[in-house]
Amino acid sequence: MSATVREIGPREAREADALLVDVRSDEEWKVSHIPGALHVPMSQVEERLPELVPDRSRSIITYCAVGSRSYRILPTLDGLGYEDAISMTGGIVAWRELGFPIDSESRLDEDKRERYSRHLLIPEVGEDGQRRLLETSILLIGAGGLGSPSALYLAAAGVGRIGIVDDDVVDSSNLQRQVLHSTAGLGERKARSARRALTALNPDVEVVTYEERLTSQNVDRILTGGWDLIVDGADNFPTRYLLNDASVWHNIPVVHGSIFRFEGQVTVFKPHEGPCYRCLFPQPPPPELAPSCAEGGVLGVLPGVIGSLQANEALKLALGIGEPAIGRLLLFDALGAKLEEVRAKLEEVRVRRDPDCPVCGDNPTITEYIDYVDFCEGR
Amino acid sequence: MSTVRIPPTLRAETQGAASVEASGETVRDLLDDLTGRFPALRERIYPEGELARFVNVYVEGEDVRTREGLDTEVSDSSMVILLPAMAGGG
């Protein structure tokens, strides 16, 4: 029948005594499909269809999203010896528009499928990955320069629960880079300003605020809030060493980022699978060599780059895909990134777990919280 | 000559230079050469010929403390990175 018209509309397809074969991808099938249809992704038709449908005289109607793939696959069916194969015009989109029944394995409602459609299209994320993100809880230390882009991208991505630890208030000098906050929010607690911005961006996200500074007294309470991951955007050494020790003891991975002027660093500390912050930097520099951004300045876009890299690492860890920067420290120099280059100048230095590390080593000597301010001032 | 990258927090000690050429066959040679020309840097990170604990030195992306320390060999094409921790995040 190769010379005849090879398409029929959904109405006729529904009436026909034929087997519907869905040739779309696994992800598309999961989101929605026609009840009773057989699913054989286009790339597997040649290999699997003869086994699933041995009767070559059986009438087959192929369909896809809009009718192009299902048409293109017809010669393959002819080659396999099927005598009566035809494609449904308009695909499942047209079928749905006619109000015909649809089955779905999706637990995402229509709004979420639309909102996260660009994720659902990526095989490595897809519906399963998106559901995973919606069930992930990520704690952000600091809603400042680094926390701003991380929080926005994680919320946009549909991370279901985001915690914000910050006791600071929005100051006009923050707005050159802290894109979570706005002029209207001057004087407001950053945690609240962050919650407002994130909820406005994505109402799917539950935002938990901690309007306090991370200390040895509150760190256990905060870290036991059910967090899968921590994104560290703190602005001082005592908080970073405190967070390190606590995260090792609570066994929560930390996506670390730090910035100064034009340069930034990113890495992932995954307890007992890679080094911790103390393995990498057993000691902070003396205070006179450790200026904060408030003292030394920072290019406004730099936290945008580094915070986004942190969000990227967090999403990889949450989805279980790719190669998280565990044991790898990424160094970014904004001045070295030439405009004509597509790749940013990212250099890696390798970080090894230190078996003698006082916190995550084989025989730890620090097993409870210390005075982190004294430690960082070399006392 | 190897190229040594100077972190932003130590550039006051190298008159603002972000990278400096230095010669030698080992990390120790490089640091001797470099800090001989920039005595303020010596005081900060290499007092009495000992590398300060807060600064990491990477040769070809590897921390020299996981290799042969100051005896780690360098070549003319080596990229050597001096790296203390940075805390900024705000």
Chai-1 contact restraints between the chains, C-beta under 6 A:
chainA,res_idxA,chainB,res_idxB,connection_type,confidence,min_distance_angstrom,max_distance_angstrom,comment,restraint_id
A,G142,B,G89,contact,1.0,0.0,6.0,A-B,restraint_1
A,G144,B,G90,contact,1.0,0.0,6.0,A-B,restraint_2
A,G145,B,G90,contact,1.0,0.0,6.0,A-B,restraint_3
A,L146,B,G89,contact,1.0,0.0,6.0,A-B,restraint_4
A,G233,B,G89,contact,1.0,0.0,6.0,A-B,restraint_5
A,A234,B,G89,contact,1.0,0.0,6.0,A-B,restraint_6
A,D235,B,G89,contact,1.0,0.0,6.0,A-B,restraint_7
A,D235,B,G90,contact,1.0,0.0,6.0,A-B,restraint_8
A,N236,B,A87,contact,1.0,0.0,6.0,A-B,restraint_9
A,F237,B,A87,contact,1.0,0.0,6.0,A-B,restraint_10
A,S258,B,M86,contact,1.0,0.0,6.0,A-B,restraint_11
A,S258,B,G88,contact,1.0,0.0,6.0,A-B,restraint_12
A,S258,B,G89,contact,1.0,0.0,6.0,A-B,restraint_13
A,I259,B,G88,contact,1.0,0.0,6.0,A-B,restraint_14
A,F260,B,P8,contact,1.0,0.0,6.0,A-B,restraint_15
A,F260,B,M86,contact,1.0,0.0,6.0,A-B,restraint_16
A,F260,B,G88,contact,1.0,0.0,6.0,A-B,restraint_17
A,R261,B,P8,contact,1.0,0.0,6.0,A-B,restraint_18
A,E263,B,P8,contact,1.0,0.0,6.0,A-B,restraint_19
A,F281,B,A85,contact,1.0,0.0,6.0,A-B,restraint_20
A,Q283,B,R53,contact,1.0,0.0,6.0,A-B,restraint_21
A,Q283,B,F54,contact,1.0,0.0,6.0,A-B,restraint_22
A,P284,B,A85,contact,1.0,0.0,6.0,A-B,restraint_23
A,P285,B,F54,contact,1.0,0.0,6.0,A-B,restraint_24
A,P285,B,P84,contact,1.0,0.0,6.0,A-B,restraint_25
A,L289,B,T9,contact,1.0,0.0,6.0,A-B,restraint_26
A,A290,B,A87,contact,1.0,0.0,6.0,A-B,restraint_27
A,S292,B,G88,contact,1.0,0.0,6.0,A-B,restraint_28
A,C293,B,G88,contact,1.0,0.0,6.0,A-B,restraint_29
A,C293,B,G90,contact,1.0,0.0,6.0,A-B,restraint_30
A,V349,B,Y58,contact,1.0,0.0,6.0,A-B,restraint_31
A,V349,B,G61,contact,1.0,0.0,6.0,A-B,restraint_32
A,R350,B,G61,contact,1.0,0.0,6.0,A-B,restraint_33
A,R350,B,E62,contact,1.0,0.0,6.0,A-B,restraint_34
A,R352,B,T66,contact,1.0,0.0,6.0,A-B,restraint_35
